[in-house]
Structures are given as C-alpha cells and as structure tokens.
Amino acid sequence: MKSILCFLICFFGVAAQCYAATPASKQQVATTITSDSMNYDPGTRQVVFKGNVHVVREDFQIWSEKLIIYFSEEVQKKQSQAKTTAAPGQNLSDVEKIVALQKVRIVSQGKKGFCEKTTYWQKDGLMQMEGNPRLEDGDNQIQGEIIKLYTQDNRSEVLGGKKRVHAIFYSRPDKVK
C-alpha cells in the first residue's frame, strides 16, 4: 500500500512539475508523455517510459524508444516527509533532467533533430543531442559530436571533437545582370 501511495504521490508530482513555471517566462507549460509502458522506482528517483515514447510541450516534441525522468535529491527528502504529511496532488517533485534514448527525433522552433541520446535540463532550457546528432533547419543541416539547443533563446551550438562539425547551408543565387 505504501508503494502505491508513493507512486501516486510521485505521479501527481510529475504532473505538477510538468505544469511548473519556466524560469524565463514564469508561465506554466504543459508536458504530455505517452508510451507503451512506464515504471517508477523511488529508490533511484526515476520514472522510465518505454516503447513509442512521445513527449509534447508547447516549445518542443520528442519521439524515442525510451525516456527517463530524473528527480533531484530533494524529491527523496520530500517523499520521506510526504509519507505522513502529503495531500493528494501536492507538488512533491523537482525534475532534474529528462533523457531520451534510442532513435531520438526532435522538433523544436521549426528545426528537426535526430540522434541517439538527448538530455533536457528544464531549469536551463537546454537540450543536448549526442550520438551522431544532426540538426535540420529547412534544407540547411549541421552535424557534430554534440549539438546544444537553447530552447528559451532559440539558438544552437555545435561542438566538434573526434567528429568534426559538418554544415551544409543553402543560399539564394545572386541575380545575374
């Protein structure tokens, strides 16, 4: 019974966190996640979604085979206190990061991204793509070892390393006079 109660508290906490205010705008942002299965483990402070995962927010969408929500250490302390004091629906969680794995596809601000792993830090509005990341903006493409998307600023950064940055940009031809 305690594990069911902890799960429900965590679930409502995730729902509340998904509606939490973003630092830049102080507006509530809804997040919807659908998948074939979900598993919550209070010991590791994780919720794992598997199979045909789809995340929808107003600022981006993510598709992947697996998605892991990591809660901060504060959640464990709050859950310990919540066993005796929590009310249903009380916000008991802080999402530290969300990691999408395997066949990741992203749509954000008109851009499309493809990679094997994406980590999103909600607090910073930073989405980091790894594992052969490719970002497309219309016909333009860029690849590198790591691609960082700053969702709040509508900007990106591409880092090289073992894999050099490779970009293809299209421009309009000059008119011949």
PyMOL commands that set and color helices and strands:
alter all, ss='L'
color gray80, all
select helices_A, chain A and resi 2-18+73-85
alter helices_A, ss='H'
color red, helices_A
select strands_A, chain A and resi 32-34+37-41+46-56+61-71+95-108+111-121+126-130+134-137+140-143+146-150+155-159+166-168
alter strands_A, ss='S'
color yellow, strands_A
deselect
rebuild
show_as cartoon
